[in-house]
Amino acid sequence: MHLYVGVCLKQQDSGGWAAHAPDLPGCEVRGASSGEALARVRLALEGRIAERLGRGEALPEPRGLDELRETDNGAGEYFSVHMNLRHLQALARHQAGRWEKPE
């Protein structure tokens, strides 16, 4: 089982880099380089997806990169990040009970 999540990468005025996943709020990171920002956003995605799975929440339907470019205000470069859902489901089971269920 696979999931591809769109990510926006943008260089900041300060010289650093920012990356965010428009379809998964809360996955926003910064890094000194573009590679560092992409690595950090991947970890943020893994954590957020595993958390949602652990809480029994549905995952949002990821939009394609063309749609993200048209609708997201990130004004950066867009990438599709591959996520292994079987791995994240196993992580969610391992972490079971550590996340509160939404009321």
JOVENPE-V912592 format. One record per pair of residues at least 6 apart in sequence whose C-alpha atoms are under 8 Angstrom apart, sorted by sequence separation. I is the first residue (numbers start at 1). J is the second residue. D is the distance in Angstrom with one decimal. If there is no record, write none. Layout:
I:J:D
I:J:D
//
This chain:
11:17:4.4
12:18:6.7
21:27:5.7
30:36:8.0
31:37:4.3
52:58:6.9
53:59:7.7
69:75:7.6
10:17:5.7
11:18:6.3
20:27:5.5
21:28:6.8
30:37:5.4
52:59:7.0
9:17:7.1
10:18:5.4
20:28:4.3
29:37:6.4
9:18:5.8
10:19:6.4
19:28:5.8
20:29:6.4
31:40:7.5
69:78:7.3
9:19:4.4
18:28:7.3
19:29:5.4
30:40:7.6
49:59:7.3
68:78:7.9
8:19:5.4
9:20:6.9
18:29:5.7
19:30:6.4
29:40:6.4
7:19:6.6
8:20:5.4
18:30:4.4
29:41:5.9
7:20:5.6
8:21:6.3
17:30:5.6
18:31:6.4
28:41:6.7
65:78:6.5
7:21:4.5
8:22:7.6
16:30:7.1
17:31:5.2
27:41:6.4
65:79:7.2
6:21:6.0
7:22:6.9
16:31:5.9
17:32:6.0
29:44:7.8
65:80:7.1
5:21:7.1
6:22:7.2
16:32:4.7
17:33:5.9
18:34:7.8
28:44:7.7
6:23:7.4
15:32:7.6
16:33:6.1
17:34:5.6
27:44:5.5
5:23:7.5
16:34:7.9
19:37:5.8
27:45:6.1
18:37:6.0
19:38:6.5
17:37:6.1
21:41:7.7
20:41:6.6
24:45:7.7
27:48:7.3
19:41:6.3
26:48:7.7
11:34:7.6
21:45:7.8
24:48:7.7
9:34:7.4
9:37:7.7
9:38:7.5
53:88:8.0
54:89:7.8
24:60:7.3
53:89:6.6
23:60:6.7
46:83:7.5
23:61:7.7
50:88:5.2
54:92:4.7
23:62:6.0
42:81:7.4
49:88:7.1
50:89:6.5
53:92:6.0
54:93:6.6
23:63:7.3
50:91:6.3
51:92:6.5
54:95:7.2
46:88:6.8
50:92:4.9
54:96:6.0
54:97:7.8
55:99:6.4
54:99:6.9
55:100:6.8
56:101:7.7
22:68:7.7
55:101:5.2
55:102:7.4
51:99:6.9
22:72:7.0
6:62:7.0
5:62:5.8
6:63:7.0
4:62:7.1
5:63:7.7
6:64:6.9
6:65:6.1
6:68:7.4
10:74:7.3
9:74:7.9
10:75:7.2
11:76:7.7
8:74:6.3
10:76:4.6
8:75:7.9
9:76:5.4
10:77:6.4
8:76:5.8
9:77:5.2
8:77:5.6
9:78:6.2
8:78:4.5
9:79:7.7
7:78:5.5
8:79:6.5
6:78:6.7
7:79:5.2
6:79:5.7
7:80:6.2
6:80:4.6
7:81:6.9
5:80:5.5
6:81:6.2
4:80:5.9
5:81:5.1
4:81:5.4
5:82:6.6
4:82:4.6
5:83:7.4
3:82:5.9
4:83:6.0
2:82:7.0
3:83:5.1
2:83:5.9
3:84:6.5
2:84:5.0
3:85:6.6
1:84:6.4
2:85:5.5
1:85:5.4
2:86:7.8
1:86:6.1
//
